[in-house]
Amino acid sequence: MAKLFSYYGLCPLIDQKSFLGLSEDKVAGCVIVTLGKKIVIRYKLSDQKQISSWSTKDLLTTCVIYDEHEEYYVAGFLNNQIRIWLENENNLDKVKKFKLQKSVHTLIKQDDGPPIVLFKDGTCSSVKYAISNRKAEWKAVLDKGVNIKAQTILNTHGQVFVCLITEDVTLSCMLVELEKENYTIIENSIKVREIARKEQHVSILGYVIIPNSEYSQLMTVWSDGRIYLANVFNNNDKSIGLCISALKSLSISSPLAMLALNNNYVAIYGPDVSQEGASLIIYNIQFKIMQSRQQFKLFSKDAIMFSIGSYILLAAGQGVAVIPYQLAAEQLASIVGTQRVIDDDDVKIVDEMKIVHWTSSKDSNSKEHNLQIPHYVPINIAKTINNAVFEGLPESYIVDLVFPMLLDNLNNNIQTLMWFLSYFKDIKESLVVTLMQYALTLKDGAFEQSNHTNGVTTDYVLYPLGRRKLVNKILQTPISEALILKPLRTKLEFNQTIHLLKYIYYLISNPEDYLTFFKQDCDVDVVITKWCNLLIDSHYQEIILSRDPNVLDLLVNLRKVVKSSIEDLHKLKKSAALMVMLKDGKSLEVNQQCGNSKYYSVESV
C-alpha cells in the first residue's frame, strides 16, 4: 500500500524557469536547493530552516550536489566549468575552476557510486575522471540539435547504463552502457527506440524510467489516457511496449510530471479531473491502480518532482512543496473489488466481458454454499456473510457490511466479535482503531467475568479477563503502519492511549501472560513493539506536553524494559556459538592444549 500525507511549503521560488533543481545534502534530512543561477540554499526538511547558503557572481548551470565519496560539493558553472568546494567555503567565486572542452548538461548523483557528469552531446564520465581528462576529445553520442529531456543511471546484473530521453523531431529512448571504473561510454553499446505511436491524433503527456535490478521499464502516458510499459533492455522490441491501463485519476488535457519511487510505484502530478487545481497521485504499476492522492489549489505546467528519503519535493508555481509518503507491504485482498471497468469511449482496454453464474448440480441455495458459522453468531450477521460470500464479494467489502451490525449491539456480541477477528483478516485500519476504542471503554458487564488476575493487582492490567482477551485479539489483527497513524491520532483519546500503553508495558514485563493469550504463530514481540511505537508516534505532542507524573513514569518504565530486553539480546548473541554446539551435540570440554578457556580450537589434520 502507498500513502501520501499532508504537504507543507519548504521555500519560495525566485523564478521557476531559473530553478536548477535540488539534491540530498550530506546532513541527513536536509536538501540542497539551487534556487537560481546565482544562489544556493541548504534547508532542513523537518522545520524548513536554512542551514547555510552560497552565492556567486558567475552563473550556475547545473544543480549543486554533494559527493559522498570525495566529501565535497560540486556544480557546473557557465556551461563548461566544474567547481568543487567544502562546506565551510564562503565565496564560490574564489574556488578552483576546471574548464572543460564540452558543455555540461547536468550532474547525476548515484546512491552507491561517484557523481557522473553528463554532457550535452550525450557523453559522460565520473566527475573526477572528467576533471583529470578535461583536455581530451571524446566522440559525441548525440547529433547537433538533439536535446536531452531526462536521464537515469541503471544498475543491472553488474553492469551500469545511462538511459536518456532525447528529443529531435520525436522523442527517443537511448540506452548506453558505461565502463564501471570511470563511467565513460562503451563504444558500440548504444541502443535506441523511438517513443511514438502509429495513431496520428495522440501525443505524449509524460514519461519516466523505472529503475530495476532485473529489468528497467519505460512508462509513458498519452493524450488518450493510455499507459504503456516497455522493457528498456529488450533488444527485440523497439516499440513503446504494451498498453497496461488507462489513466482516470488525472485530467489528460495538459502535460504530466512523473517520478519513479521504486520498482512498483510512480508519482504522477497533473491537472485534477475536475479541471480545478492539481493532484499528485501514487500509481501502482504492479496492480495498475491509483493508491493515494494529494490535491493542490493551483496547477503548474512546468512542475518538477524529486524523491529524497520518504519525501516527494514538488517544485511548482511559486514554491517548493514537501509531501511525505510511505510505501508499505502489498495486500492484494484489500485491492480486489475496488476498481471498475473502464467505460471511456476512447479507451477500450476490456473489449468484451461475459457474465456467468456458477452453479452446482444441487440447488444453488443449498448449505454447500454456506460457511460454517458458529451458532452464537446472530442470524442477520450470519445471513449477510453467507450472501456476500456466495456473491463472491471481496473480504474488505464483507467487513464493511458486517461491522455496523456488530457495533449496534456490541454488549451481546463479544463472542461474535472474537470469531469475526479470527475469521476476517482484511480489516480497515480505521475499523481496527474503532474496535480498540470500544474494547477499552465497554463496561465490565459486557464481558465474561473471571477472577483470573495472574496475581497482579495494578492498573496496568486490563480487567476483566474478557476485555484482555479482546484487546489481545485486536493487537494481532494485521495492519499497515502507514494507514493506521491517522485513525489513531483522530479517534483514540489521549487517556485511552495511555491506558493501552500501560497494558503493553505489562505485556512486555510479563511474557508468561501474553504467551497464554496470543496465537502460537504470532510474533508477539514484533506486534507489541509495533503498537507501542504507533501509539507514541500518534500522540507524540500530547505525551511531550503532558506534565502528568504517571505518564512520565510510564515512559521511564518502557525505556527500562526495552533497554533490558536489548541487553538480553546482546547476551544471547554472544552465546550463539555455544547454542550451536549444544544443538549439534558437540562436546563442550575445553582443549587444554590451547592454554585458554575458549570453546573452540584449531587442529591440524
C-alpha angles and dihedrals in degrees: 000000000000128000133189117203131204114296131226135190121264102184141330121261120237091208125342092218092057093044107115101188142260137259142186116284129222088253113076112248094021133106137202111230117196094201098177143347093283107030135064124183131187114216134189110228098210098059102010091236123151115246097185142322142211132208133191140191092219121073121263112220101180137039116270113248134183119238105216093189097054094026098229140106120253136187142160121253132191091358095280105046132088122197128186127194144163128250095259094053112124105184118044091188091069098050119105115278124215111199115206132201094234137050114261117231099186146320118250120207118211127205095219104019144046120287117273126220113217116200125211091248091061098256119124145174140164114293091243092052092046091054093046092048100033093133094052120105117231127193112251119245098198128053121241113278094030112121128204111232100175140359136196134179113226127197117194133157093347093308128112123216136176114216116202130191105208133185129210116132089331136009120271136187113223123192117195127178117227131211108250101227103047100011093234123152117276109223120244092017098105118121121182132190125182117236101219141111130223092237110091097203096064129082132189117260102179144355139186138177112232109207118219132170090227105032128352120213138212112221119195132181120203137202092258090058097253120143119211129193125195132179105237091204095055103107093184094059117061095169130100089262132238129334105243103174146326127265109240100155097073136040114258095210096099139032118283131223114222133191130181112228096180140322094303107025131070126182114219125190122193146121116312119254089244089060088236115111126327139287135212114207136181110225122201108216092187094061094019097232140115111252107178139016137196119188129213130196096229134037123220121196096205097052120150126198132204131185118216118168108312094339134093111208114204119195104197135141113335101349153013116268124203116214115186114212138179131204116204135181116297119256109190093185091063091055099048111105096011097099129070132214114266112257101178115131093224096048120059106175093147106040100177136013129181122201115215134178117222113217134171128224088264128068112295090230093057123124091255088082093052127091121236095256116178117255094242093064109103114257095240092053094046091049093049092050093047093049092048093048091048090052090051096241117168119260094247090057092049090051091052090052096048101038098076089050090055093050094048091074106009093153089070097034104062092113090046090050091052090053090045091055091047095050103038120057104170098077120152115249092237089057091049090055091047090052091049090051091051092046092054096045104038115113118257091246091069091066134068106267119236137164091215107124102147088239092292121127102178130118087240089080123078117233140240107033092243091060090051091051092050094049090048089052092051092048089058094053111114110252140172113238090210094056102039099057095079095048090047091051096046104033108032112074121225095249090049090050092052090046091053092045089054090053091048089052088052091052092050091048094046108042092167088068099053091043086062098050105031125081116265092234092051118105092226099183092053093047094049094044091048093052091046091054092046094051093049092045094049095051099028097129094048091049092049094047094044114105094190108131090211090060091049091049090051093053092046091050092048090051092050095050093046091048090049091050091051091051090050090052091052090052091050090049090055091051094048093102091052092050091052090052091050091049092050091047094240123157117263094204114129117244102238091199090069092063093221140079100250120130094233140053139188114240126185112224 
